[in-house]
Amino acid sequence: MVENKTYIQILRLSGVLERTGLKRATIYAFIAARKFPAAIPLDGILRRSRNGYNPVKRQGGEP
């Protein structure tokens, strides 16, 4: 039996530019026209967790 698996890969903008051969302005124009996926703000998630606002409960019961 053959399984089809789909993997999602998150790239930095520089990687997207390299792989597509498009310019930064073109990528942003495509995002605005909803012809290209929007950016995922990963730094906000990391900043919140470093400042203690991580919604995942830690051992000991304190969030």
C-alpha positions in Angstrom: 0.0 0.0 0.0 1.3 3.4 -1.0 0.6 6.4 1.4 0.5 9.9 0.1 1.8 12.3 2.7 1.8 16.1 2.4 4.5 18.0 4.2 4.4 21.7 4.9 7.7 23.5 4.9 8.1 26.9 6.4 10.7 29.0 4.6 12.3 32.4 5.3 11.7 35.1 2.7 15.2 34.7 1.4 14.5 31.0 0.7 11.2 31.9 -1.1 13.0 34.4 -3.2 15.8 31.9 -4.1 13.4 29.0 -4.9 10.9 31.1 -6.9 13.3 33.5 -8.7 10.8 36.3 -7.9 11.6 39.7 -6.4 10.5 40.7 -2.9 8.0 43.3 -4.3 6.4 40.7 -6.5 6.0 38.3 -3.6 4.3 41.0 -1.5 2.1 41.9 -4.5 1.0 38.3 -4.8 0.3 38.1 -1.1 -1.8 41.2 -1.3 -3.7 39.7 -4.3 -4.1 36.4 -2.3 -2.2 34.5 -5.0 0.6 33.6 -2.5 0.4 32.4 1.1 0.8 35.2 3.7 3.8 35.3 6.1 3.6 33.4 9.4 4.8 35.5 12.3 7.0 33.0 14.2 9.0 35.6 16.2 5.9 36.8 18.1 5.3 33.2 19.3 8.8 32.9 20.5 8.9 36.3 22.2 5.7 35.6 24.1 7.0 32.3 25.3 10.3 33.8 26.5 8.4 36.5 28.4 6.4 33.9 30.3 3.1 34.3 28.3 3.3 30.8 26.9 -0.2 29.3 27.0 1.3 25.8 27.5 1.2 24.8 31.1 4.6 23.9 32.7 5.1 21.2 35.2 4.0 22.3 38.7 0.7 23.7 37.5 1.9 27.3 36.9 1.2 28.6 33.3 
